[in-house]
Amino acid sequence: MSFLQWVYDKHIKALEERDDLDFDVLHQNMLKAKWDYFESLSKDEAAEFMHNISKQKEDFYRELLEINGDILASCGLSFQRFYEQVDSARGKLPVGGGILLDPTCSKLLLVQSAISGKYDLPKGKVDPGESVQDAAIRNIENRAGYSAILDEETPTIENRHKGCLVTLFYVRNVPIDFTFSPRYDKVVSGVEFFDLDKIKLNGYYGKRYDKCVTRIVTTFLQDIKTYCRNVKIQNGVFL
């Protein structure tokens, strides 16, 4: 059995028997299939996939759905129409993640992209049917290798980025000496604490400008600094 057939049998085959199959259900299962496929790749193959993700993803979806063309027919969709809806849905899916802070609320944990080399917050898309809180826990663990405990009282911050609603949960008291082991080691090449005061609004870090953070980090930076300042004031820390 080919790996593609195995992925189809695991995520798609059961849908053949559904009378109520629609785009949302099929898309949700295709996303799961895509991640199984991605995790099967070597680091070099994964890097190539990410560098040309639109074309690579389209080819993978096409090959997977060609195993049984009736799947798309049962949704009343051609592949072209299906993929147009995939692209449309991508820009609408919310994002969930975390703002991980050291015990002094002076350092921010960021993850380095294995593709661009830039540092970002541990975050990712919220899967269809998944709560933002559950997505944040999953994305923090997958990208930072840290198990965050979140509940309804955990402080959050929201903003829009490229049309998507981004919700981030504040996670305090993350140990500096913790051994971070991200599950998505093909996407994340490193995990590192950054001094908040050394992250510049132009995206560069420190005096040598040898590190760069993503636009979304600078979008939230001032709010994160304000939150940390308030925590220090509440704790009686001299500023």
N, C-alpha and C positions, 0 to 999 in steps of 0.2 A: 504494500500500500504506500502511495506517495505521501509526503508530508502534507501536501495541499489537500488530498483526499481526507487525511486524518483530521485536519482543521475543519473541513466541511462537515464531516460526520459529527464532530464534537459540538459545533456551534450552529450549523445551518440545517442539517438533515431533518431534525425534529420539526422544523417549521413546515416541511412539506405536507404534514397532516393537518395543519391549521386552516380553518375556514375563514378566520378573522385576521389573516396576515395583512399587515399594512407596512408602510414605509418605516414608521418609528420602530416597530418590533424588529424588522429586518436590519435596520441601521444599527440598532443596539447590539445585535449579535455579530454584525460585521465588524464593529469596533473591537469586540472581544477577540474575534478571529484574527484581526490585524495585529493585536498585541501578542498573541501566541506566535504568529509568524515572525514578528520583529524579534522576539526573544530567542527564536531559533537561529538567528543570524550571528555570524562572527562579528567582532567589533569593527573590522574593516567593512564588511557587508552592511552593517548597521549604519556606519558613517555615510556610505554611499547612498543608502536608502534615505537618510535624513537630508542629505545635500540636494536631492532631487525628489523630495517627498511627494509632491503633487502627482508627478508622472508615475513614480513607483507605486503609490497607493492605488491609483487608477488601474494600473496593470494588474495588481494583485486582486483587486475587487472583481475585475473583469474575468480573470482566470478562475477565480473561486466560483463565481456565479454561472460560468459556462459549464460547470459540472452538472448542473440541472437548470436548464433555461426556464423550466416551468415556475421556478420560484419567483422570478420577476413578473412573469405573466399573471401569476395569481394576485399580484399587487396592482396589476393593470399598468405596469411600467416597462418602458424600454430601458436598456442599460444607460443610454445617454440621459434620459429623464431622471433615472435613479441617481446618477452621479451628480447631476445638477442640483438635486435636492440635498445630497451629501455636502456639497460645497456651501449651499445656502445654510444648512443646519450648523456647519462648523463655526460660522460667525455669530451664531445665536446661543451656542452652548455656554452657560456660565462657567466661571473659573473659581476653584476653591483651593486654599493653601494656608500657609502659616507664616507668621512673623516670629521667628525664634530668637529669643534674647538670653544673654548670659545672666547670671545672678545679680550683677551690678546694673543691668539695663544700660550698659555702655557699648555693648558689642552685639552685632546682628549677624546671624548665621545665613550664609549664602551658598548656593550650589553652582559649580562651574559647568557650563555646557561643553560637552565633548565635541560639539560641532563648531560653535562660534568662539569658544574660549571665554565668553562673557559670564559674569556672575549674576545670578537671579535668585529670587525668592523661591522656596520649594512650593510649587503650585502646579495645577493642571486642570484640565477640563472636568466638569461634573458630568458623569455618565447619565444617559436618560434613565429616569426612575430613581436616581441616587440623590440623597440629601446633600446639601452643600457641606454640612458638618462631616458627614461620612467621607465625602470626596476629599475634604481637607486632611482628614486623618490618613487616608490612603495615599494622597500625594506627598504628604510630609514623610511618611515612612518609605515610600518608593524612591523619592528623590534625595532625601537627607539621611535615611536610615535611622530615623528617630521615631519612637512611638509616643505620639502626643495624646494627652487626655483632654478631650474637649467636651463641654456640655453647654446647656442653654445660657449659663451665666458667664461663659468665656467671652471677654471683650473682642469685638470684631471691628473691622473697618472695611468700607466698600468704596469702589470707584469704578469708572468705566475705562477700558483700554481696548482700542481697536474695535469698539462696538460691543464688547463683551462685558458683562457685569462681573467684576472681580471681588470676591469676598475673602478676606484674610483674617485668621484667628490669631490673637496674641498668645504666644506660648512663652512663659517666663521660666527662669531658673534652669535653663539648659546648661548642663555642666561643660565647662571649657575643655576638660580632659576626656570627654565622652568619645568613644570610638565609633565614628559614623561609617556605616556600611550601606550605602544606597543600593536598593535592589536594581534600579535602572542604571547599572554601571556602564551601559553602552550609550546612555544619554548624558549621564553626569560623570565628569572626570575628576571632580574634587569637591570637598565640603570644607568651608573655612569661615571663621569668625572675622568680621570686619569691624574696626572701630567706627562707630557711627559718625563721629566728628570729622573723620578723614574721608568720608564719601562725599564727593563734590557733586553739585547739581548738574554739571556737564557730563557726569557718568564716570569720571576717572577717580582713582583712589590713591591716596597718599601723595608724597612729594615727587616720586619718580614716574607717576602716571603709567606704571607697568601693568596695572589691572583696570578693568573696565566693567561697570555694572550695566544692567539692562535699563531700558527706558522705564519699565514698570517700577523698578526700584526707586528711581529718582521721582517718579510720580507720587509714591507713598512716603518718601523720605521725611518730609517736614512733619507729616502727621505722626510718623513713628518717633521722631525726636521729641515732639510735644508730649506724646504718651509717656515716654521714658522720663522726661523732665517731671511730669506730674507724679509718677510713681516715686521718684526720688524725693520730691517734696513731701509726699504723704509719709515716706519712711524717715523723714527728718535728716536727709542727706544734704550737707552743705553744697550748694552749687556755685 
